[in-house]
Amino acid sequence: MNLAQLKYVVALDEHRHFARAARSCGVTQPTLSTQLAKLERELGVQIFDRDRRPVEPTDLGREIVGQARQVLREAGRFEEVIQDARGVVAGDLRVGVLPTLAPYLLPRFVSNLSRRYPGISLSVEELMTEQVLQGLAADHLDVGVVATSEGEGGWIERKLFEEAFFGYLAPGHPLLERDRLRREDLELDDLWILHEGHCFRDQILELCEDLRREGAGRRPVTFRSGNLETLKQMVDASGGMTLLPGLAVDGLKGPERDRVRPFVEPSPARTVRLVRGKTYLKRSLIEAFAAVLLEALPADGIRPAEAEPRGAPRE
């Protein structure tokens, strides 16, 4: 058994066609077919059912394909280990970012990251917290930018910054008469929130927990969005208010900015963290990513926080 054979196994599973799989591997079809047959004889099992169209792995073959993927991933990390040891800032970096962060955070620093580190090939997905953590566990992501509580999930964490919450009020809202809001000003029947699955929604409801226990809210919330911009538009069109994180507020101008109110101190806030697996690979890429991100943060409503990654191995 060798890595080339495992590469052919994975390619055939992806393409389900011998000729296309061979082309993707840069070999001839007879070479790929011969090597796969040799591997099957060595293992004493049939990995693929060649009588089906398109070709499919057998039940046992699916397990072998999964193991082959894992072996190839681990083998590919030799180069990452060497690059990290040499401090080379180059390679692929796969990042998962919350939808309530990505539109306001990424445009601030991604172009600068590319200019400063042209060797980094950045791939970013907008994902909810659970999806980010699943991507890290499955090795589909290298790092995530989330707002979970400290110590959740057993990941290596780095606190990036604290982001204050602000009230965004409809035109003519009575709370516009105040310079600062209080927690007691929040009423569930007046508040537009994100739908289930968003940690920002959970944080807002936690902020309103006493109100919920007291049965506040004269009507249920009948509209829940997955997009902060949609919530802003609902406030503009239908009244009420919503809460926005600091980065979302920083870009507002004119009449919209005039309808933003901070909270009295201590202001409610969320902590944004960098999370990754415990293999501690791609260290140079991740550190470069975090450094450029932190440089781009605005001063208003954001409290940067440099800290040692929790759970990081000591040198």
BAPA-48461 format. One line per 5 residues: number of its first residue (from 1); their letters; for each residue x, y, z of N, C-alpha, C. Coordinates in Angstrom, 2 decimals, m for minus. Example, Ala and Ser with C-alpha at 12.3 -4.5 7.8 and 13.67 -1.06 7.14 Angstrom:
<rs>
1) as) 13.19:m5.69:7.80:12.30:m4.50:7.80:13.20:m3.30:7.80  12.85:m2.25:7.08:13.67:m1.06:7.14:12.90:0.03:7.87 $
</rs>
This chain:
<rs>
1) mnlaq) 0.84:m1.19:0.00:0.00:0.00:0.00:0.88:1.25:0.00  0.50:2.25:m0.79:1.25:3.50:m0.82:0.28:4.67:m0.96  0.81:5.89:m0.78:m0.04:7.07:m0.82:m0.67:7.29:m2.20  0.04:6.92:m3.26:m0.51:7.09:m4.61:m1.77:6.26:m4.77  m1.75:5.03:m4.26:m2.94:4.18:m4.35:m4.11:4.79:m3.57 $
6) lkyvv) m3.82:5.35:m2.40:m4.89:5.98:m1.62:m5.44:7.20:m2.34  m4.56:7.92:m3.03:m5.00:9.07:m3.83:m5.94:8.62:m4.94  m5.65:7.48:m5.57:m6.53:6.95:m6.62:m7.89:6.54:m6.06  m7.88:5.97:m4.86:m9.13:5.56:m4.20:m10.03:6.78:m4.00  m9.46:7.85:m3.45:m10.24:9.05:m3.18:m10.72:9.69:m4.48 $
11) aldeh) m9.86:9.72:m5.49:m10.24:10.33:m6.77:m11.39:9.57:m7.42  m11.36:8.24:m7.38:m12.44:7.47:m7.98:m13.74:7.65:m7.20  m13.64:7.79:m5.89:m14.85:8.05:m5.10:m15.44:9.41:m5.45  m14.60:10.39:m5.71:m15.09:11.73:m6.03:m15.68:11.81:m7.43  m15.06:11.14:m8.40:m15.47:11.27:m9.80:m16.41:10.16:m10.26 $
16) rhfar) m16.36:9.00:m9.58:m17.20:7.84:m9.92:m17.05:7.44:m11.40  m15.87:7.68:m11.93:m15.59:7.37:m13.34:m14.08:7.19:m13.47  m13.64:6.05:m14.03:m12.21:5.74:m14.06:m11.42:6.75:m14.88  m11.92:7.12:m16.06:m11.16:8.03:m16.92:m11.02:9.40:m16.28  m12.11:9.92:m15.72:m12.04:11.25:m15.09:m11.15:11.22:m13.85 $
21) aarsc) m11.24:10.13:m13.08:m10.40:10.01:m11.89:m8.92:9.97:m12.28  m8.61:9.25:m13.34:m7.22:9.16:m13.80:m6.70:10.52:m14.24  m7.54:11.26:m14.98:m7.11:12.59:m15.43:m6.85:13.52:m14.25  m7.69:13.44:m13.23:m7.51:14.31:m12.07:m6.21:14.00:m11.33  m5.74:12.75:m11.45:m4.50:12.33:m10.78:m3.28:12.47:m11.69 $
26) gvtqp) m3.50:12.80:m12.96:m2.39:12.95:m13.89:m1.76:11.64:m14.31  m2.56:10.55:m14.34:m2.06:9.25:m14.78:m3.01:8.70:m15.83  m2.61:7.61:m16.47:m3.48:6.98:m17.45:m4.52:6.12:m16.75  m5.60:5.84:m17.44:m6.64:5.00:m16.85:m6.14:3.61:m16.52  m5.35:2.96:m17.41:m4.82:1.62:m17.05:m3.98:1.66:m15.78 $
31) tlstq) m3.19:2.72:m15.60:m2.37:2.82:m14.39:m3.24:2.88:m13.15  m4.26:3.74:m13.18:m5.15:3.85:m12.02:m5.88:2.54:m11.76  m6.39:1.91:m12.81:m7.13:0.66:m12.64:m6.24:m0.44:m12.09  m5.02:m0.53:m12.60:m4.08:m1.56:m12.15:m3.72:m1.38:m10.69  m3.44:m0.14:m10.29:m3.05:0.12:m8.91:m4.20:m0.11:m7.93 $
36) lakle) m5.41:0.22:m8.34:m6.55:m0.04:m7.47:m6.78:m1.54:m7.31  m6.67:m2.27:m8.40:m6.83:m3.73:m8.32:m5.75:m4.34:m7.44  m4.54:m3.81:m7.55:m3.44:m4.30:m6.72:m3.72:m4.05:m5.24  m4.26:m2.87:m4.93:m4.57:m2.55:m3.54:m5.68:m3.46:m3.02  m6.69:m3.70:m3.84:m7.77:m4.59:m3.41:m7.26:m6.00:m3.14 $
41) relgv) m6.35:m6.48:m3.97:m5.78:m7.82:m3.73:m4.98:m7.83:m2.44  m4.24:m6.76:m2.21:m3.43:m6.70:m0.99:m4.30:m6.69:0.26  m5.40:m5.96:0.20:m6.30:m5.87:1.36:m7.25:m7.06:1.46  m7.45:m7.72:0.34:m8.36:m8.85:0.32:m9.82:m8.46:0.35  m10.13:m7.25:m0.14:m11.52:m6.77:m0.16:m11.77:m6.05:m1.48 $
46) qifdr) m13.05:m5.90:m1.82:m13.44:m5.13:m2.99:m13.84:m3.74:m2.52  m13.12:m2.74:m2.99:m13.38:m1.37:m2.57:m14.49:m0.75:m3.40  m14.50:m1.02:m4.71:m15.48:m0.43:m5.61:m16.27:m1.50:m6.35  m17.55:m1.22:m6.55:m18.42:m2.09:m7.35:m18.36:m1.60:m8.79  m17.60:m2.30:m9.62:m17.38:m1.88:m10.99:m18.56:m2.18:m11.91 $
51) drrpv) m19.49:m2.97:m11.45:m20.65:m3.31:m12.28:m21.71:m2.22:m12.27  m21.60:m1.28:m11.36:m22.59:m0.21:m11.27:m22.14:0.99:m12.09  m23.11:1.73:m12.61:m22.84:2.93:m13.38:m23.65:4.09:m12.80  m22.98:5.12:m12.25:m21.53:5.23:m12.14:m20.98:4.29:m11.08  m19.67:4.07:m11.15:m19.02:3.16:m10.21:m19.22:3.68:m8.79 $
56) eptdl) m19.44:2.78:m7.83:m19.67:3.17:m6.44:m18.83:2.32:m5.50  m18.45:2.87:m4.37:m17.75:2.04:m3.38:m18.71:1.05:m2.75  m18.19:m0.09:m2.35:m18.97:m1.06:m1.59:m19.19:m0.53:m0.18  m19.99:m1.24:0.62:m20.21:m0.79:1.99:m18.90:m0.70:2.76  m18.07:m1.74:2.64:m16.77:m1.71:3.29:m15.86:m0.69:2.61 $
61) greiv) m16.04:m0.55:1.29:m15.23:0.41:0.55:m15.42:1.83:1.03  m16.64:2.18:1.45:m16.88:3.53:1.95:m16.03:3.82:3.19  m15.89:2.82:4.04:m15.04:3.00:5.23:m13.58:3.14:4.83  m13.17:2.38:3.83:m11.78:2.47:3.37:m11.51:3.83:2.73  m12.49:4.33:1.96:m12.33:5.65:1.35:m12.17:6.71:2.44 $
66) gqarq) m12.99:6.63:3.48:m12.88:7.59:4.58:m11.52:7.53:5.25  m11.02:6.32:5.46:m9.71:6.17:6.08:m8.61:6.70:5.15  m8.78:6.46:3.84:m7.79:6.96:2.88:m7.73:8.48:2.91  m8.90:9.14:3.00:m8.92:10.59:3.09:m8.16:11.07:4.32  m8.39:10.41:5.44:m7.74:10.82:6.68:m6.22:10.65:6.58 $
71) vlrea) m5.77:9.53:6.01:m4.32:9.30:5.87:m3.69:10.35:4.97  m4.36:10.67:3.86:m3.83:11.68:2.94:m3.78:13.06:3.59  m4.80:13.38:4.40:m4.77:14.67:5.11:m3.58:14.74:6.05  m3.37:13.67:6.81:m2.27:13.67:7.77:m0.93:13.71:7.05  m0.81:13.00:5.94:0.45:13.01:5.19:0.73:14.40:4.63 $
76) grfee) m0.32:15.09:4.22:m0.14:16.42:3.67:0.31:17.44:4.69  0.24:17.10:5.96:0.61:18.04:7.00:2.11:18.10:7.25  2.87:17.18:6.66:4.33:17.26:6.81:4.83:18.62:6.33  4.34:19.05:5.17:4.77:20.33:4.62:4.34:21.48:5.52  3.13:21.37:6.12:2.67:22.42:7.01:3.56:22.52:8.25 $
81) viqda) 3.98:21.37:8.78:4.86:21.37:9.96:6.17:22.05:9.64  6.74:21.73:8.48:8.01:22.32:8.08:7.87:23.82:7.86  6.78:24.25:7.21:6.57:25.68:6.98:6.41:26.43:8.28  5.68:25.85:9.22:5.52:26.50:10.52:6.86:26.64:11.23  7.67:25.59:11.18:8.98:25.62:11.83:9.87:26.70:11.21 $
86) rgvva) 9.73:26.93:9.93:10.55:27.93:9.24:9.92:29.32:9.27  8.70:29.42:9.79:8.02:30.70:9.84:7.53:31.17:8.49  7.30:30.26:7.57:6.82:30.61:6.23:5.34:30.95:6.31  4.98:32.13:5.84:3.58:32.55:5.86:3.02:32.37:4.46  2.67:31.15:4.13:2.15:30.81:2.81:1.37:29.51:2.91 $
91) gdlrv) 0.36:29.39:2.05:m0.43:28.17:2.01:m1.92:28.48:2.06  m2.71:27.43:2.14:m4.17:27.56:2.17:m4.64:27.75:3.60  m5.52:28.71:3.80:m6.13:28.93:5.12:m7.63:28.97:4.95  m8.32:28.00:5.58:m9.77:27.87:5.46:m10.42:28.37:6.75  m11.26:29.39:6.61:m11.79:30.10:7.77:m13.32:30.08:7.75 $
96) gvlpt) m13.93:29.81:8.89:m15.36:29.93:9.07:m15.67:31.14:9.95  m16.59:32.00:9.50:m16.91:33.24:10.22:m18.42:33.36:10.38  m18.86:33.84:11.53:m20.28:34.03:11.78:m20.90:35.02:10.80  m22.15:34.77:10.38:m22.84:35.73:9.50:m23.04:37.09:10.13  m23.07:37.17:11.46:m23.23:38.46:12.13:m21.91:39.20:12.27 $
101) lapyl) m20.81:38.56:11.83:m19.50:39.19:11.84:m18.96:39.45:10.44  m19.13:38.46:9.56:m18.45:38.48:8.27:m18.67:39.75:7.46  m19.91:40.24:7.26:m20.10:41.40:6.39:m19.45:42.68:6.92  m19.23:42.75:8.23:m18.72:43.96:8.84:m17.22:43.85:9.17  m16.73:42.63:9.28:m15.34:42.41:9.67:m14.43:42.16:8.46 $
106) lprfv) m14.83:41.26:7.57:m13.95:40.86:6.47:m13.53:42.01:5.55  m14.45:42.88:5.13:m14.02:43.96:4.23:m12.96:44.88:4.83  m12.83:44.88:6.15:m11.88:45.77:6.81:m10.44:45.33:6.63  m10.20:44.02:6.43:m8.81:43.58:6.48:m8.39:42.57:5.41  m9.33:41.97:4.68:m8.96:40.91:3.75:m8.03:41.42:2.65 $
111) snlsr) m8.30:42.59:2.10:m7.43:43.13:1.04:m6.03:43.40:1.57  m5.96:43.93:2.79:m4.66:44.20:3.40:m3.91:42.91:3.67  m4.64:41.86:4.08:m4.01:40.57:4.31:m3.38:40.03:3.02  m4.11:40.15:1.92:m3.60:39.66:0.63:m2.38:40.44:0.17  m2.39:41.76:0.40:m1.23:42.58:0.01:0.00:42.26:0.85 $
116) rypgi) m0.23:42.09:2.15:0.90:41.88:3.04:1.44:40.45:2.96  0.55:39.50:2.75:0.95:38.09:2.68:0.38:37.45:1.41  0.99:37.75:0.27:0.46:37.23:m1.00:0.53:35.71:m1.11  1.31:35.07:m0.25:1.41:33.62:m0.29:0.25:32.90:0.37  m0.61:33.64:1.05:m1.78:33.03:1.70:m2.93:32.94:0.71 $
121) slsve) m3.47:31.76:0.56:m4.68:31.56:m0.23:m5.84:31.40:0.74  m6.66:32.43:0.85:m7.70:32.48:1.88:m9.04:32.01:1.33  m9.66:31.09:2.07:m11.01:30.62:1.73:m11.90:30.84:2.94  m12.97:31.63:2.77:m13.82:32.01:3.90:m15.25:31.57:3.64  m15.89:31.02:4.67:m17.31:30.65:4.60:m18.06:31.33:5.73 $
126) elmte) m19.25:31.84:5.41:m20.14:32.34:6.46:m20.91:31.14:7.02  m20.71:30.86:8.29:m21.32:29.71:8.93:m21.75:30.07:10.34  m22.82:29.41:10.80:m23.22:29.58:12.19:m22.27:28.79:13.09  m22.31:29.08:14.37:m21.32:28.54:15.30:m21.22:27.03:15.22  m22.35:26.35:15.24:m22.32:24.88:15.21:m21.65:24.38:13.94 $
131) qvlqg) m21.90:25.04:12.82:m21.29:24.62:11.56:m19.79:24.88:11.56  m19.35:25.98:12.17:m17.92:26.25:12.27:m17.22:25.15:13.06  m17.80:24.80:14.20:m17.19:23.77:15.05:m17.20:22.41:14.37  m18.26:22.12:13.63:m18.30:20.87:12.88:m17.23:20.86:11.79  m17.03:22.00:11.13:m16.00:22.10:10.11:m14.61:21.91:10.66 $
136) laadh) m14.36:22.42:11.86:m13.07:22.23:12.51:m12.87:20.75:12.87  m13.93:20.14:13.40:m13.83:18.73:13.80:m13.59:17.81:12.60  m14.19:18.16:11.46:m14.05:17.33:10.25:m12.83:17.71:9.43  m12.05:18.69:9.91:m10.86:19.16:9.20:m11.19:19.83:7.88  m12.41:20.36:7.76:m12.77:21.14:6.58:m12.38:22.60:6.76 $
141) ldvgv) m12.15:23.02:8.01:m11.73:24.38:8.33:m10.45:24.32:9.16  m9.63:25.35:9.02:m8.42:25.47:9.83:m8.66:26.31:11.07  m9.56:27.29:10.97:m9.78:28.20:12.08:m11.18:28.80:11.94  m11.75:29.18:13.08:m13.06:29.81:13.07:m13.04:31.11:13.85  m13.90:32.05:13.45:m14.09:33.30:14.19:m15.52:33.28:14.71 $
146) vatse) m15.68:33.07:16.02:m16.99:32.84:16.62:m17.15:33.71:17.85  m18.31:33.59:18.49:m18.59:34.35:19.71:m19.13:33.43:20.79  m18.52:32.26:20.93:m18.94:31.31:21.95:m18.40:31.71:23.32  m18.95:31.08:24.35:m18.42:31.31:25.69:m17.07:30.63:25.83  m16.27:31.14:26.72:m14.92:30.62:26.91:m14.95:29.17:27.36 $
151) geggw) m14.08:28.36:26.77:m13.93:26.98:27.20:m14.92:26.01:26.62  m15.79:26.42:25.69:m16.76:25.51:25.11:m16.13:24.67:24.01  m16.36:23.36:24.05:m15.99:22.50:22.93:m14.60:21.94:22.96  m13.74:22.34:23.92:m12.42:21.77:24.00:m11.46:22.23:22.91  m11.73:23.40:22.32:m10.86:23.92:21.27:m9.77:24.80:21.87 $
156) ierkl) m8.72:25.02:21.08:m7.75:26.04:21.45:m8.34:27.38:21.06  m8.41:28.29:22.01:m9.11:29.55:21.80:m8.16:30.73:21.99  m8.45:31.77:21.27:m7.75:33.05:21.46:m8.78:34.16:21.46  m8.83:34.92:22.53:m9.75:36.04:22.61:m9.25:37.17:21.72  m10.08:37.60:20.76:m9.69:38.66:19.84:m10.15:40.03:20.32 $
161) feeaf) m11.45:40.16:20.58:m11.95:41.46:21.02:m13.34:41.30:21.62  m13.74:42.32:22.38:m15.10:42.41:22.91:m15.84:43.45:22.10  m17.06:43.11:21.73:m17.87:43.95:20.86:m19.14:44.36:21.59  m19.29:45.65:21.85:m20.44:46.14:22.59:m21.71:46.05:21.74  m22.86:45.93:22.41:m24.16:45.96:21.75:m24.71:47.38:21.79 $
166) fgyla) m25.41:47.74:20.72:m26.05:49.05:20.62:m27.52:48.85:20.25  m28.34:49.78:20.69:m29.74:49.77:20.27:m29.91:50.53:18.97  m30.65:49.94:18.03:m30.98:50.63:16.77:m32.48:50.85:16.78  m32.91:52.12:16.78:m34.30:52.48:17.04:m35.00:53.00:15.80  m36.30:52.76:15.73:m37.11:53.26:14.61:m37.27:54.78:14.71 $
171) pghpl) m37.51:55.44:13.58:m37.78:56.88:13.63:m38.95:57.17:14.58  m38.80:58.17:15.43:m39.86:58.54:16.35:m39.96:57.67:17.58  m39.07:56.68:17.77:m39.13:55.81:18.94:m38.92:56.64:20.21  m39.71:56.39:21.25:m39.58:57.20:22.47:m38.21:57.12:23.12  m37.47:56.01:22.93:m36.16:55.89:23.55:m35.11:56.78:22.89 $
176) lerdr) m35.44:57.37:21.74:m34.50:58.29:21.11:m34.27:59.53:21.96  m35.15:59.78:22.91:m34.97:60.93:23.79:m33.82:60.72:24.76  m33.36:59.48:24.90:m32.28:59.18:25.84:m30.94:59.12:25.12  m29.88:59.52:25.83:m28.54:59.41:25.28:m28.01:57.99:25.39  m28.43:57.27:26.43:m27.98:55.89:26.65:m29.16:55.04:27.09 $
181) lrred) m29.12:53.78:26.70:m30.18:52.85:27.05:m29.80:52.07:28.30  m30.81:51.57:28.97:m30.61:50.67:30.10:m31.16:49.30:29.72  m30.68:48.31:30.39:m31.16:46.96:30.13:m32.67:46.86:30.34  m33.17:47.60:31.33:m34.60:47.55:31.64:m35.45:48.16:30.53  m34.83:48.88:29.60:m35.59:49.49:28.50:m36.02:48.46:27.45 $
186) leldd) m35.40:47.29:27.46:m35.69:46.29:26.44:m37.02:45.61:26.72  m37.87:45.57:25.72:m39.15:44.88:25.81:m39.25:43.92:24.62  m39.58:42.68:24.92:m39.58:41.66:23.87:m40.58:41.95:22.76  m41.70:42.62:23.10:m42.68:42.90:22.06:m42.23:44.06:21.17  m41.13:44.70:21.52:m40.61:45.84:20.76:m39.31:45.51:20.04 $
191) lwilh) m38.87:44.24:20.19:m37.52:43.87:19.78:m37.54:42.88:18.63  m36.84:43.21:17.54:m36.66:42.30:16.42:m35.35:41.54:16.63  m35.41:40.20:16.48:m34.23:39.38:16.78:m33.98:38.38:15.65  m32.79:37.80:15.66:m32.43:36.78:14.69:m33.16:35.48:15.00  m33.25:34.60:13.96:m33.93:33.32:14.19:m33.03:32.35:14.93 $
196) eghcf) m33.60:31.20:15.31:m32.90:30.20:16.09:m31.63:29.74:15.39  m30.63:29.41:16.19:m29.38:28.91:15.64:m28.26:29.94:15.65  m28.62:31.21:15.78:m27.60:32.26:15.82:m27.22:32.53:17.27  m25.92:32.50:17.56:m25.50:32.76:18.94:m25.79:34.20:19.35  m25.84:35.13:18.39:m26.17:36.52:18.72:m27.60:36.61:19.24 $
201) rdqil) m28.50:35.81:18.66:m29.88:35.76:19.16:m29.90:35.25:20.60  m29.14:34.18:20.86:m29.11:33.62:22.20:m28.58:34.63:23.21  m27.58:35.41:22.79:m27.01:36.40:23.70:m28.01:37.51:24.01  m28.80:37.89:23.01:m29.82:38.91:23.25:m30.90:38.38:24.19  m31.35:37.14:23.96:m32.38:36.57:24.82:m31.84:36.36:26.24 $
206) elced) m30.57:36.04:26.36:m29.98:35.93:27.69:m30.00:37.29:28.39  m29.73:38.34:27.61:m29.81:39.69:28.15:m31.22:40.01:28.64  m32.21:39.43:27.97:m33.62:39.68:28.31:m34.21:38.59:29.21  m33.38:37.75:29.80:m33.88:36.58:30.51:m34.85:36.96:31.63  m34.55:38.00:32.40:m35.45:38.42:33.48:m36.80:38.84:32.92 $
211) lrreg) m36.78:39.51:31.77:m38.03:39.93:31.16:m38.85:38.73:30.74  m38.17:37.70:30.21:m38.89:36.51:29.78:m39.51:35.79:30.97  m38.78:35.75:32.08:m39.32:35.07:33.26:m40.54:35.79:33.79  m40.55:37.12:33.62:m41.67:37.90:34.12:m42.84:37.91:33.15  m42.68:37.23:32.00:m43.76:37.16:31.04:m43.93:38.41:30.22 $
216) agrrp) m42.87:39.22:30.11:m42.97:40.46:29.35:m43.20:40.15:27.88  m43.78:41.09:27.19:m44.03:40.89:25.76:m45.51:40.67:25.54  m46.18:41.67:25.02:m47.63:41.56:24.87:m48.01:40.78:23.62  m47.08:40.56:22.72:m47.36:39.74:21.55:m46.11:38.96:21.20  m46.23:37.78:20.60:m45.04:37.02:20.22:m44.33:37.65:19.03 $
221) vtfrs) m43.04:37.41:18.92:m42.30:37.87:17.75:m42.64:36.94:16.59  m43.21:37.47:15.54:m43.69:36.64:14.44:m42.74:36.64:13.24  m41.70:37.47:13.29:m40.73:37.49:12.21:m39.34:37.40:12.81  m38.56:36.44:12.32:m37.18:36.31:12.77:m36.30:36.15:11.56  m35.25:36.91:11.50:m34.39:36.94:10.33:m33.03:36.33:10.64 $
226) gnlet) m32.33:35.92:9.60:m30.96:35.45:9.75:m29.96:36.51:9.35  m30.43:37.75:9.16:m29.59:38.80:8.62:m29.82:40.09:9.40  m28.75:40.67:9.92:m28.89:41.90:10.69:m29.40:43.06:9.84  m29.02:43.09:8.57:m29.47:44.17:7.70:m30.99:44.10:7.51  m31.53:42.88:7.44:m32.97:42.73:7.32:m33.67:43.23:8.57 $
231) lkqmv) m33.10:42.94:9.73:m33.69:43.43:10.98:m33.71:44.96:11.00  m32.65:45.59:10.53:m32.62:47.05:10.47:m33.76:47.57:9.59  m33.96:46.93:8.45:m35.02:47.37:7.55:m36.39:47.16:8.15  m36.57:46.08:8.93:m37.84:45.86:9.60:m38.09:46.94:10.64  m37.05:47.35:11.35:m37.20:48.44:12.31:m37.60:49.72:11.59 $
236) dasgg) m36.92:50.01:10.47:m37.22:51.24:9.72:m38.66:51.25:9.21  m39.14:50.07:8.77:m40.46:50.02:8.13:m41.59:49.80:9.12  m41.32:49.06:10.21:m42.41:48.62:11.08:m42.31:49.10:12.51  m41.27:49.84:12.83:m41.14:50.34:14.19:m40.39:49.38:15.09  m40.28:49.77:16.34:m39.58:48.94:17.31:m38.09:49.21:17.30 $
241) mtllp) m37.33:48.20:17.68:m35.88:48.34:17.75:m35.23:46.97:17.58  m33.94:47.00:17.36:m33.15:45.78:17.36:m31.82:46.10:18.01  m31.04:45.08:18.32:m29.70:45.29:18.86:m28.68:44.94:17.78  m27.65:45.75:17.69:m26.60:45.53:16.71:m25.25:45.48:17.42  m24.34:44.62:16.94:m22.98:44.61:17.49:m22.19:45.81:16.99 $
246) glavd) m21.10:46.11:17.68:m20.34:47.31:17.40:m19.87:47.46:15.97  m19.40:46.38:15.34:m18.91:46.47:13.97:m20.02:46.84:13.00  m21.23:46.36:13.26:m22.36:46.68:12.38:m22.75:48.15:12.51  m22.53:48.71:13.68:m22.88:50.11:13.92:m21.84:51.05:13.33  m20.59:50.61:13.31:m19.49:51.49:12.91:m19.66:52.04:11.50 $
251) glkgp) m20.28:51.27:10.62:m20.43:51.71:9.24:m21.66:52.56:8.97  m22.51:52.77:9.97:m23.73:53.55:9.77:m23.43:55.04:9.71  m24.19:55.74:8.88:m24.01:57.18:8.71:m25.36:57.88:8.65  m25.34:59.18:8.81:m26.53:59.99:8.61:m27.65:59.65:9.57  m28.90:59.63:9.06:m30.06:59.38:9.92:m30.00:58.03:10.64 $
256) erdrv) m29.45:57.00:9.97:m29.35:55.69:10.63:m28.45:55.78:11.86  m27.31:56.45:11.72:m26.39:56.57:12.85:m27.01:57.39:13.97  m27.85:58.34:13.62:m28.50:59.18:14.64:m29.49:58.40:15.48  m29.93:57.24:14.98:m30.90:56.44:15.72:m30.25:55.27:16.46  m28.95:55.35:16.65:m28.20:54.35:17.42:m27.97:54.89:18.83 $
261) rpfve) m28.18:54.04:19.81:m27.94:54.44:21.19:m27.08:53.38:21.89  m26.02:53.84:22.59:m25.23:52.90:23.41:m25.97:52.60:24.71  m25.47:51.60:25.43:m26.02:51.26:26.74:m25.17:51.91:27.83  m25.77:52.10:28.98:m25.00:52.57:30.13:m24.00:51.49:30.50  m22.88:51.91:31.05:m21.85:50.96:31.47:m22.28:50.20:32.73 $
266) pspar) m21.93:48.93:32.86:m21.20:48.13:31.89:m22.10:47.73:30.71  m21.66:48.06:29.53:m22.46:47.80:28.34:m22.50:46.30:28.04  m23.67:45.77:27.65:m23.70:44.37:27.22:m22.81:44.21:26.00  m22.14:43.07:25.90:m21.18:42.86:24.83:m21.02:41.37:24.57  m20.41:41.03:23.47:m20.04:39.65:23.19:m18.53:39.59:22.97 $
271) tvrlv) m17.95:38.44:23.29:m16.53:38.23:23.11:m16.29:37.42:21.85  m15.54:37.98:20.92:m15.24:37.30:19.66:m13.91:36.57:19.82  m13.91:35.29:19.46:m12.74:34.44:19.65:m12.31:33.77:18.36  m11.02:33.48:18.30:m10.46:32.63:17.26:m10.39:31.22:17.84  m10.93:30.23:17.15:m10.89:28.86:17.64:m10.28:27.96:16.57 $
276) rgkty) m9.55:26.97:17.02:m8.94:26.01:16.10:m8.75:24.69:16.82  m8.39:23.66:16.04:m8.14:22.36:16.62:m6.83:22.33:17.38  m6.57:21.22:18.04:m5.41:21.13:18.91:m4.15:20.63:18.23  m4.19:20.44:16.90:m2.98:20.02:16.20:m1.96:21.15:16.10  m2.45:22.39:16.19:m1.59:23.57:16.19:m0.77:23.70:14.92 $
281) lkrsl) m1.35:23.30:13.79:m0.71:23.47:12.50:m1.12:24.81:11.89  m0.40:25.20:10.85:m0.62:26.48:10.15:m0.53:27.65:11.13  0.36:27.52:12.10:0.49:28.55:13.13:0.82:29.91:12.52  1.78:29.94:11.59:2.19:31.22:11.02:1.05:31.88:10.26  0.28:31.10:9.52:m0.84:31.65:8.76:m1.91:32.21:9.68 $
286) ieafa) m2.23:31.45:10.73:m3.28:31.87:11.66:m2.86:33.12:12.43  m1.60:33.19:12.83:m1.13:34.37:13.55:m1.13:35.60:12.65  m0.76:35.42:11.38:m0.79:36.54:10.44:m2.23:37.01:10.23  m3.14:36.08:10.08:m4.56:36.39:9.91:m5.08:37.19:11.10  m4.78:36.73:12.31:m5.27:37.40:13.52:m4.66:38.78:13.67 $
291) avlle) m3.37:38.92:13.37:m2.70:40.21:13.54:m3.29:41.27:12.62  m3.50:40.93:11.35:m4.05:41.90:10.40:m5.49:42.23:10.75  m6.24:41.23:11.22:m7.62:41.46:11.65:m7.67:42.49:12.79  m6.83:42.29:13.80:m6.86:43.18:14.96:m6.46:44.60:14.60  m5.55:44.74:13.66:m5.12:46.08:13.24:m6.27:46.88:12.62 $
296) alpad) m7.25:46.17:12.05:m8.32:46.83:11.29:m9.53:47.19:12.14  m9.51:46.88:13.42:m10.68:47.12:14.25:m10.87:48.60:14.54  m12.12:49.08:14.53:m12.39:50.47:14.91:m12.24:50.66:16.40  m12.15:51.91:16.82:m11.97:52.19:18.25:m13.29:52.18:19.00  m14.37:52.62:18.33:m15.65:52.80:19.01:m16.38:51.48:19.18 $
301) girpa) m16.67:51.12:20.43:m17.46:49.93:20.70:m16.70:48.64:20.65  m15.39:48.69:20.40:m14.58:47.48:20.28:m13.43:47.55:21.27  m13.23:46.47:22.03:m12.13:46.42:22.98:m11.22:45.26:22.60  m10.11:45.53:21.87:m9.19:44.44:21.51:m8.61:43.81:22.76  m8.31:42.52:22.67:m7.78:41.82:23.84:m6.79:40.78:23.38 $
306) eaepr) m5.51:41.08:23.52:m4.47:40.12:23.21:m4.36:39.14:24.36  m4.29:37.85:24.03:m4.16:36.83:25.08:m3.53:35.60:24.48  m2.86:34.83:25.34:m2.30:33.56:24.90:m3.42:32.59:24.56  m3.31:31.83:23.49:m4.32:30.83:23.18:m4.49:29.84:24.31  m5.71:29.60:24.72:m5.98:28.61:25.76:m5.71:27.22:25.22 $
311) gapre) m4.94:26.44:25.95:m4.68:25.07:25.56:m3.51:24.90:24.61  m2.81:26.01:24.27:m1.69:25.91:23.35:m0.51:25.24:24.02  0.20:24.39:23.29:1.37:23.74:23.88:2.46:24.75:24.17  3.19:24.55:25.24:4.28:25.45:25.58:5.51:25.12:24.76  6.28:26.16:24.42:7.51:25.96:23.66:8.56:25.32:24.53 $
</rs>
